[in-house]
Amino acid sequence: MKVVAFPLAVLLAFAATASRVGADDPLTAVTLETIDLTDQLRRQVVVDRETGLYLGYPTTALLDDGQSMLCIYAKGRGRGALLYKRSEDGGKTWGPRLDTPENWSTSKGVPNLHRVIDAEGKRRNLLWAGMYPARTAVSDDEGKQWSELKSAGDWGGSMVMGCVEALNTKGHYLAMFHDDGRYFTERGGSTETVTVYKSLSTDGGLTWSRPEAVFRSDEIHLAEPACIRSPDGKRLAVLLQESRLRKNSHVMFSDDEGKTWTQPRELPLALTGERHVARYDSDGRLMVSFRCRSPYRSANTRPFEGSWVAWVGTWDDIANGKQGQYNVCLKENTKGYDTGYSGVELLGDGTFVATSYGHWDEGLDPYILSVRLKLAELDGMSKGLAASE
């Protein structure tokens, strides 16, 4: 295990409060320690790999029994047939690749898997695939059988839908994605403007409304929305990467179930990256998985730039622009920024199972890997927390 500890500022900040580390300028300062799990092989489980084959962009779902886990991922970079595996023991082992509907071989972009429930309590798994048109596949039997991919409407987008959030009305869902004009229509073209869209379902994810713009700008390109609900259930936050790398990642909030949103504002550097995926621990803290990618002004100041990392902190840290508790390098990537799209699940015993792809072995093709951890274990590794006690 490596622990990268930054100057005395981190120790003083942790001593003041373990869960809310401050900085003179939290947008640019690097004050959090980073706990490195790269070499802790006992935490790592290979989900799938094949020599000479690019495997990427995994997405996962944990079923109601708390042990059965589904993983869908792409054969090829940016597009390619979808592959499918299943674990029956909480991700400790994985079975063989399973048969999928024929037209899953025509998938484009990044798959996104979500659990949804309709107003009558019927549970289903919902798979999204872009680009144009956005398409969905549904399983009503806990992933044993799947429908073919079917168009959700006469629209599309970049990597739909990484974000699907249950609303307060049973069976109602909010989904969000972004597009720069290339995929929203059949004959789109790239523009200088990036738009964040929302779409709604009132029937447990079977049908979706035509998307509406939530935010658009030609100055900052906000993309890959990831939704988090506040612990009291009253507020939604959406984390967004800034694709032009001119600014940090951003956050915006809704107090009316996604009807209206605040103007986006920058997040601290510690939470800046691409493709955020957030899960609450049982103690109320958040773990947010993402690809470590910094704006140009900060790219040389962060450890594990280009690798698969996570942030640990609280809802209040995000709401108040605080640094959080610590960062974690889940696995160091050996090639550029080609990693970080992930699924994150929490088992009943407090184990996070985070699953991503990356060039984990230098010179070889990327493959799918899970990392298993408990926040209590990481707390024990943290020099910052130890200094505050």
TORKOL-4160 file (C-alpha; in steps of 0.2 Angstrom, whole numbers, padded with zeros to 4 digits, m for minus):
389
<pt num="1" X="0000" Y="0000" Z="0000"/>
<pt num="2" X="0006" Y="0017" Z="m0004"/>
<pt num="3" X="m0001" Y="0033" Z="0005"/>
<pt num="4" X="0003" Y="0049" Z="m0004"/>
<pt num="5" X="0002" Y="0063" Z="0010"/>
<pt num="6" X="0002" Y="0081" Z="0005"/>
<pt num="7" X="0010" Y="0095" Z="0015"/>
<pt num="8" X="0006" Y="0100" Z="0033"/>
<pt num="9" X="m0010" Y="0108" Z="0027"/>
<pt num="10" X="m0019" Y="0092" Z="0026"/>
<pt num="11" X="m0014" Y="0087" Z="0044"/>
<pt num="12" X="m0020" Y="0104" Z="0051"/>
<pt num="13" X="m0036" Y="0103" Z="0040"/>
<pt num="14" X="m0040" Y="0085" Z="0046"/>
<pt num="15" X="m0036" Y="0090" Z="0064"/>
<pt num="16" X="m0050" Y="0104" Z="0063"/>
<pt num="17" X="m0062" Y="0092" Z="0056"/>
<pt num="18" X="m0060" Y="0074" Z="0049"/>
<pt num="19" X="m0075" Y="0075" Z="0037"/>
<pt num="20" X="m0073" Y="0093" Z="0030"/>
<pt num="21" X="m0056" Y="0098" Z="0025"/>
<pt num="22" X="m0054" Y="0116" Z="0020"/>
<pt num="23" X="m0042" Y="0126" Z="0010"/>
<pt num="24" X="m0038" Y="0144" Z="0005"/>
<pt num="25" X="m0044" Y="0140" Z="m0012"/>
<pt num="26" X="m0053" Y="0123" Z="m0013"/>
<pt num="27" X="m0055" Y="0124" Z="m0032"/>
<pt num="28" X="m0036" Y="0123" Z="m0035"/>
<pt num="29" X="m0028" Y="0117" Z="m0019"/>
<pt num="30" X="m0023" Y="0099" Z="m0017"/>
<pt num="31" X="m0025" Y="0096" Z="0001"/>
<pt num="32" X="m0032" Y="0078" Z="0003"/>
<pt num="33" X="m0021" Y="0063" Z="0005"/>
<pt num="34" X="m0023" Y="0049" Z="m0008"/>
<pt num="35" X="m0023" Y="0031" Z="m0001"/>
<pt num="36" X="m0017" Y="0019" Z="m0015"/>
<pt num="37" X="m0025" Y="0002" Z="m0017"/>
<pt num="38" X="m0016" Y="m0002" Z="m0033"/>
<pt num="39" X="m0004" Y="m0016" Z="m0026"/>
<pt num="40" X="m0017" Y="m0023" Z="m0014"/>
<pt num="41" X="m0021" Y="m0038" Z="m0025"/>
<pt num="42" X="m0032" Y="m0047" Z="m0012"/>
<pt num="43" X="m0045" Y="m0033" Z="m0016"/>
<pt num="44" X="m0045" Y="m0036" Z="m0034"/>
<pt num="45" X="m0056" Y="m0048" Z="m0044"/>
<pt num="46" X="m0055" Y="m0050" Z="m0063"/>
<pt num="47" X="m0072" Y="m0050" Z="m0071"/>
<pt num="48" X="m0067" Y="m0053" Z="m0089"/>
<pt num="49" X="m0051" Y="m0052" Z="m0100"/>
<pt num="50" X="m0046" Y="m0059" Z="m0116"/>
<pt num="51" X="m0029" Y="m0057" Z="m0125"/>
<pt num="52" X="m0031" Y="m0046" Z="m0140"/>
<pt num="53" X="m0048" Y="m0039" Z="m0136"/>
<pt num="54" X="m0053" Y="m0022" Z="m0129"/>
<pt num="55" X="m0065" Y="m0024" Z="m0115"/>
<pt num="56" X="m0072" Y="m0008" Z="m0107"/>
<pt num="57" X="m0086" Y="0003" Z="m0100"/>
<pt num="58" X="m0093" Y="m0009" Z="m0087"/>
<pt num="59" X="m0110" Y="m0005" Z="m0078"/>
<pt num="60" X="m0117" Y="m0016" Z="m0064"/>
<pt num="61" X="m0133" Y="m0019" Z="m0054"/>
<pt num="62" X="m0135" Y="m0028" Z="m0037"/>
<pt num="63" X="m0151" Y="m0038" Z="m0036"/>
<pt num="64" X="m0162" Y="m0038" Z="m0021"/>
<pt num="65" X="m0155" Y="m0054" Z="m0013"/>
<pt num="66" X="m0139" Y="m0043" Z="m0010"/>
<pt num="67" X="m0128" Y="m0056" Z="m0018"/>
<pt num="68" X="m0133" Y="m0058" Z="m0036"/>
<pt num="69" X="m0124" Y="m0045" Z="m0047"/>
<pt num="70" X="m0125" Y="m0041" Z="m0065"/>
<pt num="71" X="m0111" Y="m0034" Z="m0076"/>
<pt num="72" X="m0113" Y="m0028" Z="m0094"/>
<pt num="73" X="m0098" Y="m0021" Z="m0104"/>
<pt num="74" X="m0093" Y="m0017" Z="m0122"/>
<pt num="75" X="m0082" Y="m0027" Z="m0133"/>
<pt num="76" X="m0072" Y="m0012" Z="m0142"/>
<pt num="77" X="m0068" Y="0006" Z="m0138"/>
<pt num="78" X="m0083" Y="0018" Z="m0140"/>
<pt num="79" X="m0094" Y="0005" Z="m0148"/>
<pt num="80" X="m0096" Y="m0013" Z="m0150"/>
<pt num="81" X="m0106" Y="m0029" Z="m0145"/>
<pt num="82" X="m0111" Y="m0029" Z="m0127"/>
<pt num="83" X="m0105" Y="m0043" Z="m0116"/>
<pt num="84" X="m0114" Y="m0050" Z="m0101"/>
<pt num="85" X="m0109" Y="m0059" Z="m0085"/>
<pt num="86" X="m0117" Y="m0063" Z="m0068"/>
<pt num="87" X="m0110" Y="m0066" Z="m0050"/>
<pt num="88" X="m0120" Y="m0075" Z="m0037"/>
<pt num="89" X="m0108" Y="m0071" Z="m0022"/>
<pt num="90" X="m0107" Y="m0052" Z="m0022"/>
<pt num="91" X="m0094" Y="m0051" Z="m0035"/>
<pt num="92" X="m0081" Y="m0063" Z="m0028"/>
<pt num="93" X="m0082" Y="m0074" Z="m0043"/>
<pt num="94" X="m0090" Y="m0072" Z="m0060"/>
<pt num="95" X="m0098" Y="m0085" Z="m0071"/>
<pt num="96" X="m0095" Y="m0087" Z="m0090"/>
<pt num="97" X="m0101" Y="m0074" Z="m0103"/>
<pt num="98" X="m0120" Y="m0076" Z="m0105"/>
<pt num="99" X="m0130" Y="m0076" Z="m0121"/>
<pt num="100" X="m0138" Y="m0059" Z="m0126"/>
<pt num="101" X="m0151" Y="m0054" Z="m0139"/>
<pt num="102" X="m0144" Y="m0053" Z="m0156"/>
<pt num="103" X="m0145" Y="m0034" Z="m0159"/>
<pt num="104" X="m0135" Y="m0030" Z="m0143"/>
<pt num="105" X="m0120" Y="m0033" Z="m0156"/>
<pt num="106" X="m0126" Y="m0016" Z="m0163"/>
<pt num="107" X="m0123" Y="m0006" Z="m0148"/>
<pt num="108" X="m0114" Y="0011" Z="m0149"/>
<pt num="109" X="m0106" Y="0021" Z="m0135"/>
<pt num="110" X="m0107" Y="0016" Z="m0117"/>
<pt num="111" X="m0120" Y="0004" Z="m0109"/>
<pt num="112" X="m0128" Y="0010" Z="m0093"/>
<pt num="113" X="m0138" Y="m0002" Z="m0082"/>
<pt num="114" X="m0151" Y="0003" Z="m0069"/>
<pt num="115" X="m0163" Y="m0005" Z="m0057"/>
<pt num="116" X="m0181" Y="0002" Z="m0058"/>
<pt num="117" X="m0198" Y="m0001" Z="m0050"/>
<pt num="118" X="m0215" Y="0003" Z="m0056"/>
<pt num="119" X="m0230" Y="0010" Z="m0047"/>
<pt num="120" X="m0236" Y="m0008" Z="m0043"/>
<pt num="121" X="m0220" Y="m0013" Z="m0036"/>
<pt num="122" X="m0214" Y="m0023" Z="m0051"/>
<pt num="123" X="m0195" Y="m0023" Z="m0052"/>
<pt num="124" X="m0185" Y="m0023" Z="m0068"/>
<pt num="125" X="m0167" Y="m0020" Z="m0074"/>
<pt num="126" X="m0166" Y="m0007" Z="m0088"/>
<pt num="127" X="m0151" Y="m0006" Z="m0100"/>
<pt num="128" X="m0148" Y="0010" Z="m0110"/>
<pt num="129" X="m0137" Y="0011" Z="m0125"/>
<pt num="130" X="m0133" Y="0027" Z="m0136"/>
<pt num="131" X="m0129" Y="0036" Z="m0147"/>
<pt num="132" X="m0143" Y="0040" Z="m0160"/>
<pt num="133" X="m0156" Y="0034" Z="m0157"/>
<pt num="134" X="m0156" Y="0031" Z="m0138"/>
<pt num="135" X="m0161" Y="0013" Z="m0135"/>
<pt num="136" X="m0166" Y="0002" Z="m0120"/>
<pt num="137" X="m0167" Y="m0016" Z="m0116"/>
<pt num="138" X="m0178" Y="m0023" Z="m0101"/>
<pt num="139" X="m0177" Y="m0038" Z="m0090"/>
<pt num="140" X="m0192" Y="m0042" Z="m0079"/>
<pt num="141" X="m0184" Y="m0058" Z="m0072"/>
<pt num="142" X="m0169" Y="m0052" Z="m0063"/>
<pt num="143" X="m0158" Y="m0053" Z="m0078"/>
<pt num="144" X="m0161" Y="m0071" Z="m0084"/>
<pt num="145" X="m0169" Y="m0065" Z="m0100"/>
<pt num="146" X="m0168" Y="m0048" Z="m0109"/>
<pt num="147" X="m0177" Y="m0039" Z="m0123"/>
<pt num="148" X="m0168" Y="m0033" Z="m0138"/>
<pt num="149" X="m0163" Y="m0015" Z="m0139"/>
<pt num="150" X="m0177" Y="m0004" Z="m0144"/>
<pt num="151" X="m0178" Y="0015" Z="m0148"/>
<pt num="152" X="m0183" Y="0026" Z="m0134"/>
<pt num="153" X="m0189" Y="0040" Z="m0146"/>
<pt num="154" X="m0183" Y="0050" Z="m0160"/>
<pt num="155" X="m0168" Y="0057" Z="m0151"/>
<pt num="156" X="m0151" Y="0052" Z="m0144"/>
<pt num="157" X="m0136" Y="0058" Z="m0135"/>
<pt num="158" X="m0118" Y="0055" Z="m0129"/>
<pt num="159" X="m0118" Y="0040" Z="m0118"/>
<pt num="160" X="m0136" Y="0039" Z="m0112"/>
<pt num="161" X="m0141" Y="0037" Z="m0098"/>
<pt num="162" X="m0128" Y="0037" Z="m0084"/>
<pt num="163" X="m0140" Y="0045" Z="m0072"/>
<pt num="164" X="m0157" Y="0037" Z="m0068"/>
<pt num="165" X="m0165" Y="0043" Z="m0052"/>
<pt num="166" X="m0181" Y="0038" Z="m0043"/>
<pt num="167" X="m0193" Y="0052" Z="m0040"/>
<pt num="168" X="m0205" Y="0054" Z="m0025"/>
<pt num="169" X="m0219" Y="0048" Z="m0035"/>
<pt num="170" X="m0219" Y="0029" Z="m0036"/>
<pt num="171" X="m0214" Y="0023" Z="m0053"/>
<pt num="172" X="m0208" Y="0040" Z="m0059"/>
<pt num="173" X="m0190" Y="0042" Z="m0064"/>
<pt num="174" X="m0178" Y="0056" Z="m0070"/>
<pt num="175" X="m0164" Y="0052" Z="m0082"/>
<pt num="176" X="m0151" Y="0064" Z="m0088"/>
<pt num="177" X="m0137" Y="0065" Z="m0101"/>
<pt num="178" X="m0128" Y="0077" Z="m0112"/>
<pt num="179" X="m0125" Y="0080" Z="m0130"/>
<pt num="180" X="m0115" Y="0092" Z="m0141"/>
<pt num="181" X="m0127" Y="0091" Z="m0156"/>
<pt num="182" X="m0119" Y="0075" Z="m0164"/>
<pt num="183" X="m0132" Y="0063" Z="m0158"/>
<pt num="184" X="m0148" Y="0072" Z="m0152"/>
<pt num="185" X="m0155" Y="0071" Z="m0170"/>
<pt num="186" X="m0152" Y="0058" Z="m0184"/>
<pt num="187" X="m0142" Y="0070" Z="m0194"/>
<pt num="188" X="m0133" Y="0080" Z="m0181"/>
<pt num="189" X="m0116" Y="0088" Z="m0181"/>
<pt num="190" X="m0104" Y="0094" Z="m0168"/>
<pt num="191" X="m0107" Y="0111" Z="m0161"/>
<pt num="192" X="m0098" Y="0123" Z="m0149"/>
<pt num="193" X="m0113" Y="0121" Z="m0137"/>
<pt num="194" X="m0115" Y="0106" Z="m0125"/>
<pt num="195" X="m0133" Y="0103" Z="m0118"/>
<pt num="196" X="m0137" Y="0094" Z="m0102"/>
<pt num="197" X="m0154" Y="0086" Z="m0105"/>
<pt num="198" X="m0167" Y="0077" Z="m0094"/>
<pt num="199" X="m0180" Y="0064" Z="m0098"/>
<pt num="200" X="m0194" Y="0058" Z="m0087"/>
<pt num="201" X="m0203" Y="0041" Z="m0085"/>
<pt num="202" X="m0220" Y="0038" Z="m0077"/>
<pt num="203" X="m0221" Y="0019" Z="m0079"/>
<pt num="204" X="m0206" Y="0012" Z="m0071"/>
<pt num="205" X="m0194" Y="0015" Z="m0085"/>
<pt num="206" X="m0203" Y="0007" Z="m0099"/>
<pt num="207" X="m0206" Y="0024" Z="m0109"/>
<pt num="208" X="m0198" Y="0041" Z="m0108"/>
<pt num="209" X="m0202" Y="0058" Z="m0112"/>
<pt num="210" X="m0194" Y="0068" Z="m0126"/>
<pt num="211" X="m0179" Y="0076" Z="m0117"/>
<pt num="212" X="m0179" Y="0094" Z="m0111"/>
<pt num="213" X="m0163" Y="0105" Z="m0109"/>
<pt num="214" X="m0158" Y="0108" Z="m0091"/>
<pt num="215" X="m0142" Y="0118" Z="m0095"/>
<pt num="216" X="m0132" Y="0123" Z="m0111"/>
<pt num="217" X="m0117" Y="0133" Z="m0114"/>
<pt num="218" X="m0103" Y="0136" Z="m0127"/>
<pt num="219" X="m0091" Y="0142" Z="m0113"/>
<pt num="220" X="m0091" Y="0127" Z="m0102"/>
<pt num="221" X="m0095" Y="0110" Z="m0108"/>
<pt num="222" X="m0103" Y="0100" Z="m0094"/>
<pt num="223" X="m0106" Y="0082" Z="m0097"/>
<pt num="224" X="m0109" Y="0065" Z="m0090"/>
<pt num="225" X="m0122" Y="0069" Z="m0076"/>
<pt num="226" X="m0122" Y="0059" Z="m0060"/>
<pt num="227" X="m0136" Y="0061" Z="m0048"/>
<pt num="228" X="m0136" Y="0060" Z="m0029"/>
<pt num="229" X="m0151" Y="0063" Z="m0017"/>
<pt num="230" X="m0148" Y="0071" Z="m0001"/>
<pt num="231" X="m0149" Y="0060" Z="0015"/>
<pt num="232" X="m0166" Y="0069" Z="0020"/>
<pt num="233" X="m0173" Y="0065" Z="0002"/>
<pt num="234" X="m0177" Y="0083" Z="m0001"/>
<pt num="235" X="m0163" Y="0089" Z="m0013"/>
<pt num="236" X="m0155" Y="0082" Z="m0029"/>
<pt num="237" X="m0137" Y="0086" Z="m0034"/>
<pt num="238" X="m0130" Y="0082" Z="m0051"/>
<pt num="239" X="m0111" Y="0081" Z="m0053"/>
<pt num="240" X="m0104" Y="0085" Z="m0070"/>
<pt num="241" X="m0087" Y="0084" Z="m0078"/>
<pt num="242" X="m0081" Y="0099" Z="m0088"/>
<pt num="243" X="m0075" Y="0092" Z="m0104"/>
<pt num="244" X="m0065" Y="0106" Z="m0111"/>
<pt num="245" X="m0053" Y="0105" Z="m0096"/>
<pt num="246" X="m0054" Y="0123" Z="m0093"/>
<pt num="247" X="m0062" Y="0122" Z="m0076"/>
<pt num="248" X="m0066" Y="0109" Z="m0062"/>
<pt num="249" X="m0080" Y="0097" Z="m0062"/>
<pt num="250" X="m0097" Y="0106" Z="m0057"/>
<pt num="251" X="m0112" Y="0103" Z="m0047"/>
<pt num="252" X="m0130" Y="0109" Z="m0048"/>
<pt num="253" X="m0145" Y="0106" Z="m0037"/>
<pt num="254" X="m0164" Y="0104" Z="m0038"/>
<pt num="255" X="m0176" Y="0107" Z="m0023"/>
<pt num="256" X="m0192" Y="0102" Z="m0033"/>
<pt num="257" X="m0188" Y="0084" Z="m0040"/>
<pt num="258" X="m0179" Y="0090" Z="m0055"/>
<pt num="259" X="m0191" Y="0102" Z="m0062"/>
<pt num="260" X="m0179" Y="0117" Z="m0060"/>
<pt num="261" X="m0160" Y="0118" Z="m0056"/>
<pt num="262" X="m0148" Y="0130" Z="m0049"/>
<pt num="263" X="m0134" Y="0137" Z="m0060"/>
<pt num="264" X="m0119" Y="0125" Z="m0060"/>
<pt num="265" X="m0104" Y="0129" Z="m0049"/>
<pt num="266" X="m0087" Y="0122" Z="m0048"/>
<pt num="267" X="m0082" Y="0108" Z="m0036"/>
<pt num="268" X="m0066" Y="0107" Z="m0027"/>
<pt num="269" X="m0052" Y="0099" Z="m0036"/>
<pt num="270" X="m0053" Y="0083" Z="m0025"/>
<pt num="271" X="m0069" Y="0079" Z="m0033"/>
<pt num="272" X="m0065" Y="0084" Z="m0051"/>
<pt num="273" X="m0064" Y="0071" Z="m0065"/>
<pt num="274" X="m0075" Y="0061" Z="m0077"/>
<pt num="275" X="m0089" Y="0049" Z="m0076"/>
<pt num="276" X="m0094" Y="0051" Z="m0058"/>
<pt num="277" X="m0103" Y="0037" Z="m0050"/>
<pt num="278" X="m0109" Y="0039" Z="m0032"/>
<pt num="279" X="m0115" Y="0027" Z="m0018"/>
<pt num="280" X="m0119" Y="0030" Z="0000"/>
<pt num="281" X="m0111" Y="0020" Z="0014"/>
<pt num="282" X="m0122" Y="0014" Z="0028"/>
<pt num="283" X="m0114" Y="0027" Z="0039"/>
<pt num="284" X="m0120" Y="0041" Z="0028"/>
<pt num="285" X="m0104" Y="0045" Z="0019"/>
<pt num="286" X="m0102" Y="0045" Z="0000"/>
<pt num="287" X="m0090" Y="0036" Z="m0011"/>
<pt num="288" X="m0089" Y="0043" Z="m0028"/>
<pt num="289" X="m0079" Y="0034" Z="m0041"/>
<pt num="290" X="m0072" Y="0043" Z="m0056"/>
<pt num="291" X="m0058" Y="0045" Z="m0069"/>
<pt num="292" X="m0045" Y="0057" Z="m0062"/>
<pt num="293" X="m0044" Y="0070" Z="m0075"/>
<pt num="294" X="m0039" Y="0088" Z="m0070"/>
<pt num="295" X="m0041" Y="0105" Z="m0079"/>
<pt num="296" X="m0025" Y="0111" Z="m0088"/>
<pt num="297" X="m0021" Y="0122" Z="m0073"/>
<pt num="298" X="m0020" Y="0108" Z="m0061"/>
<pt num="299" X="m0015" Y="0092" Z="m0071"/>
<pt num="300" X="0002" Y="0092" Z="m0064"/>
<pt num="301" X="m0002" Y="0094" Z="m0046"/>
<pt num="302" X="m0013" Y="0078" Z="m0043"/>
<pt num="303" X="m0006" Y="0061" Z="m0040"/>
<pt num="304" X="m0014" Y="0047" Z="m0051"/>
<pt num="305" X="m0019" Y="0058" Z="m0065"/>
<pt num="306" X="m0027" Y="0047" Z="m0078"/>
<pt num="307" X="m0031" Y="0033" Z="m0066"/>
<pt num="308" X="m0046" Y="0026" Z="m0058"/>
<pt num="309" X="m0049" Y="0035" Z="m0041"/>
<pt num="310" X="m0063" Y="0038" Z="m0029"/>
<pt num="311" X="m0068" Y="0052" Z="m0017"/>
<pt num="312" X="m0074" Y="0050" Z="0001"/>
<pt num="313" X="m0084" Y="0063" Z="0010"/>
<pt num="314" X="m0102" Y="0068" Z="0014"/>
<pt num="315" X="m0117" Y="0076" Z="0006"/>
<pt num="316" X="m0113" Y="0092" Z="0016"/>
<pt num="317" X="m0096" Y="0093" Z="0009"/>
<pt num="318" X="m0103" Y="0093" Z="m0009"/>
<pt num="319" X="m0117" Y="0106" Z="m0004"/>
<pt num="320" X="m0105" Y="0117" Z="0005"/>
<pt num="321" X="m0090" Y="0116" Z="m0007"/>
<pt num="322" X="m0079" Y="0107" Z="0005"/>
<pt num="323" X="m0064" Y="0096" Z="0000"/>
<pt num="324" X="m0070" Y="0080" Z="0008"/>
<pt num="325" X="m0061" Y="0067" Z="0018"/>
<pt num="326" X="m0049" Y="0058" Z="0007"/>
<pt num="327" X="m0046" Y="0052" Z="m0011"/>
<pt num="328" X="m0042" Y="0034" Z="m0015"/>
<pt num="329" X="m0033" Y="0027" Z="m0030"/>
<pt num="330" X="m0043" Y="0011" Z="m0034"/>
<pt num="331" X="m0031" Y="0006" Z="m0047"/>
<pt num="332" X="m0017" Y="0014" Z="m0057"/>
<pt num="333" X="m0020" Y="0015" Z="m0076"/>
<pt num="334" X="m0005" Y="0013" Z="m0087"/>
<pt num="335" X="m0011" Y="0021" Z="m0103"/>
<pt num="336" X="m0017" Y="0039" Z="m0105"/>
<pt num="337" X="m0035" Y="0042" Z="m0098"/>
<pt num="338" X="m0043" Y="0026" Z="m0104"/>
<pt num="339" X="m0051" Y="0020" Z="m0088"/>
<pt num="340" X="m0063" Y="0025" Z="m0075"/>
<pt num="341" X="m0081" Y="0021" Z="m0082"/>
<pt num="342" X="m0087" Y="0011" Z="m0067"/>
<pt num="343" X="m0101" Y="0002" Z="m0058"/>
<pt num="344" X="m0102" Y="0004" Z="m0039"/>
<pt num="345" X="m0112" Y="m0007" Z="m0027"/>
<pt num="346" X="m0113" Y="m0008" Z="m0008"/>
<pt num="347" X="m0116" Y="m0026" Z="0000"/>
<pt num="348" X="m0125" Y="m0029" Z="0016"/>
<pt num="349" X="m0109" Y="m0031" Z="0026"/>
<pt num="350" X="m0103" Y="m0013" Z="0021"/>
<pt num="351" X="m0091" Y="m0019" Z="0006"/>
<pt num="352" X="m0091" Y="m0008" Z="m0009"/>
<pt num="353" X="m0088" Y="m0018" Z="m0025"/>
<pt num="354" X="m0082" Y="m0005" Z="m0038"/>
<pt num="355" X="m0080" Y="m0012" Z="m0056"/>
<pt num="356" X="m0071" Y="m0003" Z="m0070"/>
<pt num="357" X="m0059" Y="m0006" Z="m0085"/>
<pt num="358" X="m0042" Y="0000" Z="m0088"/>
<pt num="359" X="m0025" Y="m0004" Z="m0095"/>
<pt num="360" X="m0020" Y="m0012" Z="m0079"/>
<pt num="361" X="m0005" Y="m0021" Z="m0086"/>
<pt num="362" X="0007" Y="m0010" Z="m0096"/>
<pt num="363" X="0007" Y="m0014" Z="m0115"/>
<pt num="364" X="m0009" Y="m0025" Z="m0114"/>
<pt num="365" X="m0027" Y="m0023" Z="m0119"/>
<pt num="366" X="m0039" Y="m0016" Z="m0106"/>
<pt num="367" X="m0050" Y="m0028" Z="m0096"/>
<pt num="368" X="m0063" Y="m0028" Z="m0082"/>
<pt num="369" X="m0058" Y="m0028" Z="m0064"/>
<pt num="370" X="m0067" Y="m0026" Z="m0047"/>
<pt num="371" X="m0060" Y="m0018" Z="m0032"/>
<pt num="372" X="m0068" Y="m0023" Z="m0015"/>
<pt num="373" X="m0066" Y="m0011" Z="0000"/>
<pt num="374" X="m0074" Y="m0005" Z="0016"/>
<pt num="375" X="m0073" Y="0013" Z="0021"/>
<pt num="376" X="m0069" Y="0008" Z="0039"/>
<pt num="377" X="m0053" Y="m0001" Z="0032"/>
<pt num="378" X="m0048" Y="0015" Z="0022"/>
<pt num="379" X="m0051" Y="0026" Z="0038"/>
<pt num="380" X="m0038" Y="0015" Z="0047"/>
<pt num="381" X="m0025" Y="0018" Z="0033"/>
<pt num="382" X="m0028" Y="0037" Z="0033"/>
<pt num="383" X="m0014" Y="0047" Z="0040"/>
<pt num="384" X="m0025" Y="0062" Z="0040"/>
<pt num="385" X="m0038" Y="0054" Z="0051"/>
<pt num="386" X="m0025" Y="0047" Z="0062"/>
<pt num="387" X="m0018" Y="0064" Z="0065"/>
<pt num="388" X="m0035" Y="0071" Z="0069"/>
<pt num="389" X="m0037" Y="0059" Z="0083"/>
